[in-house]
Amino acid sequence: QVQLVESGGGLVQPGGSLRLSCTASRTIVTFIMGWYRQAPEKQRELVARITVGGTTTYGDAVKGRFTISRDDDENMVYLQMNNLETDDTAIYYCNAERRLLDGSEYWGQGTQVTVSS
């Protein structure tokens, strides 16, 4: 089991920045880590993911604005969000998965990000 706890969400004006953090209860070195988001009345979507080797993938809506990173020594994953837009308003969830290895996948409880003037 891996418990994931997100932090860093809040209210920000359009054009502003936020940095989300995800703290894992144990080592994440064998997990692909990701951030997903879900806006009201929309499906959950991929924001960004980072593999064990550090390869990153981003959703089209956030490319060039968001950056995912990981610190395996501290069991942490980060999402730096710049130039935020109102459409970025959503609950952001941290994800850890190694489905191909043993089928395991874990989710955090989410943190609210609201972009509004």
N, C-alpha and C positions, 0 to 999 in steps of 0.2 A: 504493500500500500504506500501511496505517496499522497500526502496532503499538500495542497497548493493554496497559498494565500496571496491575493492581489492587493496592491495598495497604490496610491498615487492619483486616483481619479478625483474629479471635482468639476467645478464650473470655470470655464475659460471663455474669453471673447474670441470671435473669429480672427484668425491670424496668429493666435497665441500658441503656446507650447505646453505640453505636459510630459512627464516621464512616469510611466507605469513600472511597477516592480512586481515580481512574482517570487515568493519565497517558498522553497520546497522543503518538506520535512526530512528528506534524506537525499542521498546522492542522485543527481540527474544525469550523470555522465553517459549513461547508456540510452537516454531518452531523446527523441526528437521533441523539441519544445516549440510551442506555438502560442500565438494570441489570436483569438477569435472575438467577434462582436455580434451583438444582436440588438437591433433597433426595434422599437415598437411595431408590431404587426409585420415584421420582416423575419426571414429565416436567418439563422446563425450563419455567419460567413467568415472565411479565413481573412485575417489581417496580415499575419506574417508568421513564418515558421523558420526554425534554424535546426539543422541536422547536428548529429554528433561531431561531424567534421567541420562544422561552421558554415556550411552552405545555406544561403538564405533564399527565401521565396516570399514574395509580397502579393497581396491582392491588388488588382489593377487600380482600385480607387485610392490607394495610399502610396503607390510607387513614387519615389522621389521626395516624399514628405516624412515617412516613418522609417525608423531603423530598429531592428531587433538585435539584441546581443545576449550573450550568456556568460556567466561566470561559474564554471563547474566547481571551483574551489569553495565558493560560498553558497552553492546550490541556489543560484539566483538567475532570473531571466528578466530582461528589461525591454521596454518599448518606448523609444523616444519618438514623440509625436510633435512635429513642427507644422506651422502654417495650417492650423486646424480650421476645419470648415463646419458649418452647421450640420451637414450630412454625416459628420463623424460622431454625432451624438448617439450613444448606445451604451449598453453594458458590455464591458470588455472582460473576457474570460481567458485565463491561463490554461494551457493544455500540455500534458506530458503523455507521449505515446511511444510504444515500441511494439506496435501491432504485428509487425513481421517477425519479431523475435519470440514473443510469448503471448501476443494478443492483448496486452495490458494497455489501458488508457485511463487517464485521470483528468478531472476538471476542478478548477477552483470555483468559488462561489460568485465571483465577478465583482467588478468595480464600475461604478457609474461615471461616465464622462459626458458632460453636457457642454456643448459649444453654443453660446448664445450671447447676443449683445444686450 
